């Protein structure tokens, strides 16, 4: 190769280039890219760990919510059973009360006709509901039943024959209201 050299201009050698100011070295550039890639990888690994934990927490919450739904169904079934029991008790008490009213009305009719009412044939007392196996909340429902003394003597109603305890079906509407329908 032919070189033209000017004595006033410094010669540039191809093997040993001097670093120009403001230009980064290739090794430094590669190092900076490697450090950046390592940081991005660390952030991605950290995000993956937190995402995995979040997914596991979400699965655990879904399992608990599923158990809550089953618990709600069990509680609803027990409430229905208790409500059916109360309805049966109220129906029994109502039948007994109506029978007592019918007997009182019959005795009043005999008195109005002038016939003596036999005191030996006292009105059979209805058996009291068993409170031994009830809770305080259930017993409070029977604390003050309707008093027959407050009944009008002109009250005449046909007494339904006592039958088996009716069952009730719980019906819940979309607006949240609950109704009970008698099932025979």
Secondary structure as UniProt FT lines:
FT   TURN            7..8
FT   TURN            21..22
FT   HELIX           26..113
FT   TURN            132..133
FT   HELIX           136..140
FT   TURN            141..144
FT   HELIX           148..150
FT   TURN            153..154
FT   STRAND          167..172
FT   TURN            174..175
FT   STRAND          178..183
//
